Amino acid sequence: MLNSVILQGRLTKDAEMNFLPEKGTPVLEWTVAVERDFKGKQDVDFFRCVWFGDRAKKVADYLVKGKMLNISGRLQARRYETKGQTRNIVEIIVERIHFVDSGGSRSQQSQNNTQKQNKNKNNFENYGKPVEDDDDIPF
């Protein structure tokens, strides 16, 4: 029998790292949005992804909101209880990922955002100040 899935989509938020209580195994979780064509219109499906082990720990900082990924893995259905209700969920157990777009880790993206904000501040630092020399005005 075959249980295989391949998806390409974007992360809806930064991946979250947790650890299994018994052995401390790393568990990385995220949701990916995948576009599809439905009756000539674009629609979006959301899939919960789970990746276990040390490789997940190594890439956790690179799985940030908006990142485009190719994901391959398998489907797994499970049942759990919350607030007295039984819930069923289907998750993708990730075996491999490939980054489709370039970009850095969370810390690199944070640095880039700070640099962009500082650059924008410098562009407008004289905004609203009176012009001291009328010869600089082109009209």
Backbone as a chain_set.jsonl record, in Angstrom:
{"seq": "MLNSVILQGRLTKDAEMNFLPEKGTPVLEWTVAVERDFKGKQDVDFFRCVWFGDRAKKVADYLVKGKMLNISGRLQARRYETKGQTRNIVEIIVERIHFVDSGGSRSQQSQNNTQKQNKNKNNFENYGKPVEDDDDIPF", "coords": {"N": [[0.841, -1.175, 0.0], [0.311, 2.343, -0.452], [1.127, 5.4, 0.986], [1.491, 8.48, 0.478], [2.337, 11.916, 0.131], [2.694, 14.978, -1.576], [3.243, 18.373, -1.429], [3.041, 21.849, -2.312], [3.382, 24.958, -0.902], [2.714, 27.886, 1.159], [3.911, 28.904, 4.374], [1.685, 29.641, 7.017], [2.202, 30.855, 9.392], [4.992, 31.339, 11.657], [6.889, 28.379, 12.264], [6.404, 26.128, 15.038], [8.288, 24.928, 17.709], [8.304, 22.055, 19.698], [8.685, 19.578, 22.318], [8.61, 16.078, 22.802], [7.222, 14.672, 25.744], [8.17, 12.242, 26.978], [10.695, 11.291, 25.827], [11.91, 13.563, 24.958], [12.027, 14.175, 22.286], [12.418, 16.278, 19.467], [9.734, 18.158, 18.059], [8.395, 19.667, 15.353], [5.982, 21.94, 14.299], [3.671, 23.216, 11.901], [1.505, 25.144, 9.735], [0.523, 24.893, 6.388], [-0.441, 26.736, 3.549], [-2.129, 25.915, 0.64], [-2.698, 26.58, -2.675], [-5.418, 25.997, -4.949], [-7.187, 25.24, -7.935], [-10.586, 25.652, -8.35], [-13.399, 25.011, -9.984], [-12.743, 26.989, -11.854], [-12.023, 29.068, -10.213], [-9.768, 30.44, -7.792], [-8.857, 28.732, -4.859], [-8.068, 27.984, -1.43], [-6.428, 25.574, 0.521], [-5.711, 24.393, 3.808], [-3.124, 22.806, 5.518], [-2.027, 20.883, 8.21], [1.201, 20.365, 9.366], [3.706, 18.141, 10.575], [6.859, 17.524, 11.911], [9.251, 15.302, 13.019], [12.157, 14.845, 15.078], [15.802, 15.37, 14.92], [16.524, 16.693, 12.52], [14.394, 18.367, 12.046], [14.721, 20.152, 14.118], [16.997, 21.49, 13.294], [16.199, 23.041, 11.097], [14.264, 24.71, 12.044], [14.414, 27.521, 12.533], [14.307, 28.544, 9.996], [11.818, 28.177, 8.989], [9.567, 30.247, 8.432], [6.82, 32.579, 8.528], [5.13, 32.899, 5.457], [7.069, 31.692, 3.9], [7.854, 29.755, 1.05], [7.416, 26.352, 0.412], [8.268, 23.017, -0.649], [6.846, 20.053, 0.279], [7.216, 16.753, 1.319], [5.786, 13.718, 2.4], [3.771, 11.715, 4.574], [0.298, 10.903, 5.143], [-1.438, 11.068, 8.242], [-3.894, 10.004, 10.405], [-5.391, 10.916, 13.443], [-6.841, 10.748, 16.753], [-8.06, 12.757, 19.384], [-8.877, 14.048, 22.67], [-10.473, 16.98, 23.836], [-11.618, 19.273, 26.146], [-13.72, 17.559, 26.824], [-14.675, 16.725, 24.368], [-14.363, 14.613, 21.544], [-11.968, 14.75, 19.052], [-11.083, 14.542, 15.622], [-8.262, 14.445, 13.513], [-6.311, 15.066, 10.619], [-3.019, 14.861, 9.697], [0.027, 15.911, 8.088], [2.78, 13.995, 8.113], [5.91, 14.951, 7.998], [8.577, 14.147, 5.858], [10.516, 15.121, 4.16], [11.65, 18.391, 3.211], [11.813, 21.082, 0.867], [13.148, 24.178, 0.172], [11.57, 26.652, -1.66], [11.614, 29.394, -2.245], [14.055, 31.992, -1.74], [15.664, 33.189, 1.23], [16.235, 34.058, 4.651], [16.872, 33.009, 8.03], [14.821, 33.366, 11.011], [16.15, 35.24, 12.629], [17.8, 36.519, 10.747], [15.856, 37.612, 9.046], [14.626, 39.338, 10.824], [16.72, 41.129, 11.302], [16.982, 42.19, 8.703], [14.482, 43.447, 8.431], [14.715, 45.425, 10.413], [16.847, 46.912, 9.359], [15.635, 47.837, 6.997], [13.614, 49.434, 8.091], [15.159, 51.373, 9.404], [16.436, 52.486, 7.196], [14.256, 53.583, 5.826], [13.501, 55.496, 7.707], [15.634, 57.265, 7.522], [15.282, 58.244, 4.941], [13.16, 59.987, 5.209], [13.809, 61.855, 7.091], [14.052, 64.621, 6.872], [11.573, 65.418, 6.187], [8.892, 67.629, 6.085], [10.269, 69.743, 7.156], [11.176, 73.203, 6.853], [12.345, 74.599, 3.746], [15.556, 75.807, 3.378], [17.003, 77.13, 1.412], [15.948, 78.698, -1.418], [16.935, 78.271, -3.971], [17.277, 75.603, -4.415], [14.834, 74.568, -5.092], [13.045, 73.182, -7.758], [11.149, 74.604, -9.309]], "CA": [[0.0, 0.0, 0.0], [1.066, 3.577, -0.597], [0.641, 6.576, 1.697], [2.481, 9.493, 0.128], [1.763, 13.2, -0.242], [3.632, 16.032, -1.943], [2.544, 19.654, -1.492], [3.805, 23.091, -2.377], [2.579, 26.038, -0.358], [3.37, 28.873, 2.019], [3.624, 28.819, 5.8], [0.727, 30.656, 7.454], [2.849, 31.525, 10.521], [6.262, 30.701, 11.995], [6.789, 27.027, 12.819], [6.528, 26.062, 16.492], [9.067, 23.784, 18.184], [7.947, 21.459, 20.979], [9.433, 18.356, 22.594], [7.792, 15.026, 23.393], [7.548, 14.616, 27.171], [8.859, 11.031, 27.421], [12.09, 11.183, 25.401], [12.436, 14.87, 24.577], [12.174, 14.239, 20.832], [11.922, 17.535, 18.887], [8.554, 18.104, 17.198], [8.176, 20.961, 14.714], [4.626, 21.972, 13.747], [3.286, 24.413, 11.174], [0.406, 25.0, 8.791], [0.877, 25.367, 5.055], [-1.582, 27.093, 2.691], [-1.9, 25.414, -0.71], [-3.718, 27.055, -3.613], [-5.93, 25.045, -5.932], [-8.203, 25.769, -8.836], [-11.861, 24.987, -8.136], [-14.416, 25.558, -10.88], [-12.236, 28.206, -12.461], [-11.687, 30.071, -9.2], [-8.705, 30.044, -6.869], [-9.261, 28.419, -3.499], [-6.906, 27.657, -0.613], [-6.569, 24.548, 1.545], [-4.714, 24.523, 4.866], [-2.702, 21.501, 5.997], [-1.166, 20.871, 9.395], [2.399, 19.564, 9.118], [4.462, 17.779, 11.771], [8.161, 16.92, 11.585], [9.892, 14.794, 14.221], [13.57, 14.52, 15.055], [16.854, 16.388, 14.937], [16.52, 17.52, 11.303], [13.375, 19.411, 12.253], [15.321, 21.139, 15.022], [18.001, 22.257, 12.557], [15.601, 23.983, 10.145], [13.156, 25.426, 12.69], [14.544, 28.967, 12.378], [14.102, 28.92, 8.599], [10.41, 28.001, 8.646], [8.923, 31.482, 8.865], [5.588, 32.94, 7.839], [5.261, 33.325, 4.073], [8.087, 30.903, 3.209], [7.329, 28.767, 0.11], [8.048, 25.051, 0.61], [7.789, 21.734, -1.163], [6.813, 19.131, 1.404], [6.84, 15.376, 1.021], [5.585, 12.952, 3.615], [2.641, 10.792, 4.567], [-0.87, 11.331, 5.919], [-1.7, 10.296, 9.453], [-5.106, 10.41, 11.111], [-5.362, 10.605, 14.872], [-7.988, 11.195, 17.53], [-7.714, 13.236, 20.716], [-9.985, 14.665, 23.39], [-10.266, 18.291, 24.43], [-12.834, 19.811, 26.768], [-14.776, 16.549, 26.791], [-15.077, 16.387, 22.997], [-13.412, 13.842, 20.759], [-11.638, 15.416, 17.782], [-10.301, 13.795, 14.635], [-7.41, 15.335, 12.748], [-5.402, 14.451, 9.656], [-1.794, 15.655, 9.622], [1.084, 15.438, 7.205], [4.023, 13.68, 8.809], [6.898, 15.41, 7.02], [9.809, 13.372, 5.708], [11.483, 16.003, 3.496], [11.197, 19.696, 2.73], [12.696, 21.816, -0.036], [12.805, 25.594, 0.15], [11.34, 27.109, -3.03], [12.097, 30.773, -2.354], [15.218, 32.281, -0.911], [15.373, 33.933, 2.44], [17.043, 33.595, 5.752], [16.245, 32.535, 9.251], [14.054, 34.388, 11.732], [17.043, 36.312, 13.068], [18.217, 37.274, 9.565], [14.722, 38.403, 8.584], [14.438, 40.41, 11.792], [17.765, 42.114, 11.006], [16.631, 42.84, 7.439], [13.359, 44.351, 8.688], [15.245, 46.565, 11.164], [17.623, 47.716, 8.419], [14.69, 48.514, 6.111], [12.951, 50.488, 8.856], [16.132, 52.445, 9.599], [16.643, 53.132, 5.896], [13.071, 54.4, 5.565], [13.545, 56.649, 8.597], [16.614, 58.199, 6.98], [14.729, 58.851, 3.731], [12.155, 60.985, 5.531], [14.179, 62.609, 8.28], [13.866, 66.051, 6.632], [10.202, 65.628, 5.752], [8.134, 68.616, 6.843], [11.109, 70.859, 7.587], [11.179, 74.265, 5.841], [13.493, 74.672, 2.845], [16.338, 76.984, 3.745], [17.54, 77.816, 0.228], [14.978, 78.613, -2.503], [17.596, 77.901, -5.214], [17.2, 74.153, -4.548], [13.502, 74.197, -5.554], [13.122, 73.12, -9.214], [10.111, 75.361, -10.011]], "C": [[0.884, 1.235, 0.0], [0.379, 4.699, 0.172], [1.694, 7.648, 1.492], [1.769, 10.772, -0.29], [2.9, 14.17, -0.547], [2.828, 17.306, -2.122], [3.535, 20.784, -1.701], [2.902, 24.201, -1.883], [3.402, 26.95, 0.526], [2.959, 28.667, 3.474], [2.691, 29.953, 6.195], [1.232, 31.428, 8.67], [4.158, 30.791, 10.788], [6.009, 29.317, 12.602], [7.031, 27.067, 14.327], [7.25, 24.782, 16.897], [8.574, 23.36, 19.561], [8.796, 20.205, 21.161], [8.493, 17.338, 23.225], [8.202, 14.838, 24.856], [8.383, 13.395, 27.581], [10.354, 11.058, 27.098], [12.71, 12.518, 25.016], [12.683, 15.011, 23.089], [11.632, 15.565, 20.305], [10.731, 17.29, 17.956], [8.315, 19.514, 16.673], [6.821, 20.933, 14.03], [4.381, 23.294, 13.032], [2.093, 24.097, 10.281], [0.838, 25.604, 7.467], [-0.415, 25.617, 4.272], [-1.234, 26.693, 1.258], [-3.043, 25.872, -1.609], [-4.151, 25.925, -4.532], [-7.003, 25.743, -6.762], [-9.484, 24.969, -8.638], [-12.92, 25.685, -8.963], [-14.0, 26.911, -11.45], [-11.877, 29.312, -11.5], [-10.587, 29.524, -8.3], [-9.305, 29.789, -5.486], [-8.0, 28.004, -2.741], [-7.29, 26.578, 0.393], [-5.436, 24.722, 2.55], [-4.416, 23.141, 5.434], [-1.755, 21.656, 7.177], [-0.019, 19.905, 9.12], [3.145, 19.341, 10.425], [5.741, 17.096, 11.322], [8.858, 16.561, 12.883], [11.399, 14.667, 14.005], [14.508, 15.706, 14.948], [16.884, 17.25, 13.68], [15.503, 18.64, 11.415], [13.942, 20.532, 13.12], [16.287, 22.049, 14.266], [17.386, 23.307, 11.631], [14.514, 24.86, 10.759], [13.224, 26.931, 12.465], [14.29, 29.446, 10.957], [12.635, 28.796, 8.161], [9.61, 29.169, 9.215], [7.708, 31.779, 7.988], [5.887, 33.444, 6.426], [6.252, 32.521, 3.262], [7.404, 29.857, 2.322], [8.131, 27.476, 0.243], [7.453, 23.99, -0.291], [7.912, 20.764, -0.009], [6.465, 17.75, 0.887], [6.768, 14.608, 2.331], [4.431, 11.995, 3.463], [1.502, 11.365, 5.401], [-1.022, 10.446, 7.143], [-2.935, 10.872, 10.121], [-4.949, 10.026, 12.577], [-6.582, 11.217, 15.552], [-7.488, 11.648, 18.9], [-8.94, 13.874, 21.343], [-9.571, 16.01, 23.952], [-11.609, 18.819, 24.919], [-14.011, 18.845, 26.658], [-15.253, 16.159, 25.405], [-13.966, 15.609, 22.304], [-13.22, 14.533, 19.417], [-10.822, 14.474, 16.913], [-9.504, 14.791, 13.814], [-6.563, 14.506, 11.788], [-4.22, 15.389, 9.503], [-0.876, 15.065, 8.555], [2.316, 15.226, 8.07], [5.142, 13.904, 7.79], [8.128, 14.508, 7.046], [10.911, 14.207, 5.073], [10.823, 17.338, 3.191], [12.257, 20.259, 1.797], [12.217, 23.26, -0.04], [12.704, 26.054, -1.295], [11.859, 28.52, -3.218], [13.291, 30.97, -1.434], [14.788, 33.078, 0.3], [16.124, 33.311, 3.582], [16.216, 33.066, 6.899], [15.449, 33.671, 9.895], [14.95, 35.55, 12.13], [17.517, 37.148, 11.893], [17.083, 38.148, 9.057], [14.445, 39.554, 9.524], [15.469, 41.519, 11.569], [17.428, 42.889, 9.746], [15.493, 43.828, 7.634], [13.821, 45.596, 9.432], [16.031, 47.484, 10.247], [16.708, 48.486, 7.472], [14.004, 49.669, 6.829], [13.897, 51.665, 9.072], [16.382, 53.2, 8.309], [15.474, 54.053, 5.568], [13.048, 55.63, 6.46], [14.493, 57.701, 8.052], [16.086, 58.908, 5.735], [13.796, 60.012, 4.05], [12.539, 61.847, 6.726], [14.0, 64.111, 8.099], [12.447, 66.39, 6.189], [9.504, 66.619, 6.676], [8.953, 69.792, 7.346], [11.107, 71.93, 6.488], [12.466, 74.229, 5.007], [14.249, 75.953, 3.143], [16.805, 77.779, 2.54], [16.569, 77.622, -0.932], [15.619, 78.198, -3.831], [17.538, 76.387, -5.455], [15.828, 73.695, -5.081], [13.481, 74.273, -7.077], [12.059, 73.94, -9.965], [10.035, 76.783, -9.541]], "O": [[2.049, 1.186, 0.397], [-0.823, 4.915, 0.018], [2.672, 7.721, 2.236], [0.742, 10.734, -0.968], [3.928, 14.181, 0.13], [1.85, 17.331, -2.869], [4.703, 20.693, -1.323], [1.789, 24.372, -2.379], [4.62, 26.812, 0.631], [1.819, 28.306, 3.77], [2.875, 31.093, 5.767], [0.752, 32.526, 8.952], [4.406, 29.735, 10.206], [5.051, 29.113, 13.348], [7.761, 27.921, 14.829], [6.873, 23.687, 16.48], [8.442, 24.179, 20.47], [9.54, 19.818, 20.26], [7.677, 17.684, 24.079], [9.391, 14.844, 25.173], [9.233, 13.516, 28.462], [11.185, 10.871, 27.987], [13.914, 12.592, 24.774], [13.459, 15.868, 22.666], [10.513, 15.95, 20.645], [10.723, 16.342, 17.172], [8.064, 20.44, 17.444], [6.531, 20.014, 13.264], [4.817, 24.352, 13.487], [1.723, 22.937, 10.096], [1.437, 26.679, 7.422], [-1.354, 24.822, 4.324], [-0.191, 27.075, 0.728], [-4.21, 25.587, -1.34], [-3.376, 25.024, -4.853], [-7.63, 26.708, -6.325], [-9.472, 23.742, -8.746], [-13.293, 26.822, -8.675], [-14.796, 27.847, -11.518], [-11.464, 30.39, -11.927], [-10.485, 28.319, -8.074], [-10.154, 30.546, -5.015], [-6.977, 27.706, -3.356], [-8.338, 26.654, 1.034], [-4.337, 25.145, 2.191], [-5.328, 22.395, 5.789], [-0.814, 22.448, 7.146], [-0.238, 18.77, 8.695], [3.212, 20.229, 11.275], [5.722, 16.208, 10.47], [9.038, 17.414, 13.752], [11.857, 14.414, 12.891], [14.092, 16.863, 14.894], [17.235, 18.427, 13.758], [15.737, 19.746, 10.927], [13.676, 21.71, 12.884], [16.385, 23.239, 14.564], [17.989, 24.356, 11.405], [13.908, 25.671, 10.059], [12.193, 27.561, 12.227], [14.079, 30.639, 10.738], [12.265, 29.261, 7.083], [9.058, 29.097, 10.312], [7.595, 31.293, 6.863], [6.76, 34.286, 6.217], [6.281, 32.651, 2.039], [6.494, 29.157, 2.766], [9.361, 27.49, 0.194], [6.279, 24.054, -0.654], [8.969, 20.664, 0.613], [5.527, 17.592, 0.105], [7.57, 14.814, 3.242], [4.142, 11.518, 2.365], [1.723, 12.213, 6.266], [-0.773, 9.242, 7.096], [-3.016, 12.074, 10.373], [-4.443, 8.953, 12.905], [-7.257, 12.084, 14.998], [-6.616, 11.018, 19.499], [-9.911, 14.2, 20.659], [-8.468, 16.168, 24.475], [-12.602, 18.808, 24.191], [-15.148, 19.257, 26.428], [-16.157, 15.333, 25.281], [-12.783, 15.912, 22.46], [-14.188, 14.86, 18.731], [-9.986, 13.714, 17.401], [-10.008, 15.856, 13.458], [-6.154, 13.389, 12.105], [-4.392, 16.573, 9.213], [-0.987, 13.898, 8.177], [2.829, 16.162, 8.683], [5.295, 13.136, 6.84], [8.645, 14.158, 8.107], [12.089, 14.039, 5.389], [9.619, 17.419, 2.948], [13.443, 19.953, 1.922], [11.032, 23.533, -0.231], [13.64, 25.871, -2.073], [12.478, 28.821, -4.238], [13.502, 30.216, -0.484], [13.665, 33.577, 0.364], [16.592, 32.176, 3.494], [15.041, 32.727, 6.759], [15.412, 34.79, 9.383], [14.565, 36.711, 11.99], [17.629, 38.367, 12.016], [17.308, 39.297, 8.678], [14.069, 40.638, 9.079], [15.138, 42.703, 11.636], [17.569, 44.112, 9.714], [15.52, 44.924, 7.074], [13.377, 46.702, 9.125], [15.902, 48.704, 10.338], [16.965, 49.651, 7.171], [13.829, 50.747, 6.262], [13.493, 52.82, 8.94], [16.526, 54.422, 8.323], [15.672, 55.17, 5.089], [12.62, 56.7, 6.025], [14.198, 58.895, 8.109], [16.422, 60.07, 5.506], [13.656, 60.929, 3.24], [11.679, 62.503, 7.313], [13.81, 64.82, 9.088], [12.161, 67.539, 5.851], [9.522, 66.464, 7.897], [8.399, 70.739, 7.904], [11.043, 71.59, 5.307], [13.533, 73.873, 5.507], [13.674, 77.041, 3.162], [16.986, 78.992, 2.64], [16.38, 76.495, -1.389], [14.896, 77.803, -4.746], [17.73, 75.938, -6.585], [15.686, 72.54, -5.482], [13.853, 75.299, -7.646], [12.09, 73.953, -11.196], [9.21, 77.553, -10.034]]}, "num_chains": 1, "name": "protein.A"}
